[in-house]
Amino acid sequence: MTYDLSALLKGNPYPGRGIVLGRSGDGAKTAVAYFIMGRSVNSRNRVFEATPDGIRTKAFDESRMTDPSLIIYHPVRILPDGTTVVTNGDQTDTIRDALLSGGSFESALRTRCFEPDGPNWTPRISGLAAPDGSYRLSILKSLEGDSACCCRYFYEYEAPQAGLGHFLSTYEGDGEPLPSFRGEPKPVALTAPNARSWAEELWESLNEDNKVSLFVQMLDLRTGERDTVLLNKNK
């Protein structure tokens, strides 16, 4: 079963943070998306900013930032060989450093755990898009809210189908505590012809009150050209 990603997002007021990796409809590009949402003033007080090797989160109004831990990080790092790493926390750097020193996506994440923000114990979600078009996803989460047990799940997609991606988010929806994502990454249809149209579609689908920022990129597998769009609610 392939899901309509826009419908999934419209039907969920708070998926939290989300990653989509996949192949464009024409089969020529790797599609990457990452979004953040927020319920607190602190979480909503953020924007995405481009960096030489990806993006970072930063405070929109520095005077209103009360706690930067867990919300200020580099969601996207692009390595010299063209590998794209995207995550919802500082494990982006853990993965990048491991890859640059001869390690792997999986070995890096085996050194990490879910976020220390009980009682939510927010999962760490991570993705890697390789230059050949293959990609990997991972989620690290607590066992049914048990802070003593970290469950690590890894998914590898060696030969992605054109027009198909996989979606992973931190939460199933809103709640107290927030319920962690369940099951495997959801297969979703990717039909947008370019980054701008896909970004506009996703942005419109995210809950208006809770959405904060969105990153979308289409990587041409033949030329290496990257078509990138950043959208921020705070302007």
Secondary structure, DSSP 8 states (H G I E B T S, - for coil): --B-HHHHHHT-S---SEEEEEE-TTSSEEEEEEEEE-SSHHHHSEEEEEETTEEEEEESSGGG----TTTSS-SEEE-TTS-EEEESSTHHHHHHHHHHTT--HHHHHTT--S-S-TTS---EEEEEE-TTS-EEEEEEEEETTEEEEEEEEEEEESS--TTEEEEEESBSS--SS--B--SS-EEEE---SSHHHHHHHHHHHS-TTTEEEEEEEEEETTT--EEEEEEES--
